[in-house]
Amino acid sequence: MISVDKPEENKAFAEKEGADFPLLSDPSKEVATKYGVLGLIGLPRRWTFYIGADGKILDIDKAVSAGKAGADLADKLKALGITQRSQ
């Protein structure tokens, strides 16, 4: 997950939500700019990029719905044949 929030804000969010995945803090918006997700007023769009083990983008979901994002993510990973990584 990438956020344009400061690292300390991302850390607080991760702790509050019990996130068990990495968060990239991008307050300079450099990564968001390179991925083309910044809107007209500089706020990032909520897009999901599915990136393969080889680093290539497999798909982009530009219609992320907060209410069903988790289910959509799981369905897309299954459709792409991406399995849960081992811990």
C-alpha positions in Angstrom: 0.0 0.0 0.0 1.3 3.5 -0.8 0.1 6.6 0.9 1.1 10.2 0.5 0.9 10.6 4.3 4.0 11.0 6.5 5.6 7.9 7.9 4.4 8.5 11.4 0.8 8.9 10.2 1.1 5.6 8.3 2.6 3.9 11.3 -0.3 5.0 13.5 -2.8 3.9 10.8 -1.1 0.5 10.5 -1.2 0.0 14.3 -4.8 1.1 14.6 -6.0 -1.2 11.8 -3.7 -4.1 12.6 -2.2 -4.0 9.1 0.1 -7.0 8.4 1.4 -5.7 5.1 4.0 -3.1 4.1 3.1 0.6 3.8 5.1 2.9 1.6 5.1 6.5 2.8 5.3 8.9 -0.2 4.8 12.5 1.3 6.8 14.0 -1.6 4.3 12.3 -4.0 7.2 11.2 -6.2 5.9 7.6 -6.5 2.3 8.7 -6.9 3.4 11.0 -9.7 5.3 8.2 -11.5 2.3 5.9 -11.3 0.0 8.6 -12.6 -2.4 8.5 -9.7 -2.5 12.2 -8.7 -5.7 14.0 -9.5 -6.0 17.6 -10.6 -5.7 19.1 -7.0 -2.8 16.8 -6.1 -4.7 14.2 -4.1 -4.1 10.5 -5.1 -6.8 8.4 -6.7 -7.5 5.1 -5.0 -6.3 2.7 -7.6 -5.0 -0.8 -7.0 -2.0 -2.0 -9.0 -1.4 -5.7 -9.2 2.3 -6.2 -9.7 3.8 -9.6 -10.5 6.9 -11.2 -8.9 8.9 -10.0 -11.9 7.9 -6.3 -11.2 5.6 -6.0 -14.2 2.1 -4.5 -13.7 -0.5 -7.3 -14.3 -3.6 -5.1 -13.9 -4.9 -1.8 -12.6 -8.2 -1.4 -10.8 -9.3 2.2 -11.3 -12.7 1.7 -9.8 -11.8 0.9 -6.2 -14.9 0.8 -3.9 -14.0 1.3 -0.3 -17.0 -0.9 0.8 -15.9 -4.0 -1.2 -12.2 -3.3 -1.9 -11.0 -6.4 0.1 -13.4 -8.8 -1.6 -12.5 -7.3 -5.0 -8.8 -7.6 -4.2 -9.1 -11.3 -3.2 -11.1 -12.1 -6.3 -8.6 -10.4 -8.6 -5.6 -12.1 -7.0 -7.4 -15.5 -7.5 -8.2 -14.6 -11.1 -4.6 -13.7 -11.7 -3.4 -17.0 -10.1 -1.6 -15.2 -7.3 -1.5 -17.2 -4.2 -0.9 -16.1 -0.6 2.8 -15.7 0.1 4.4 -17.8 2.8 5.4 -16.0 5.9 
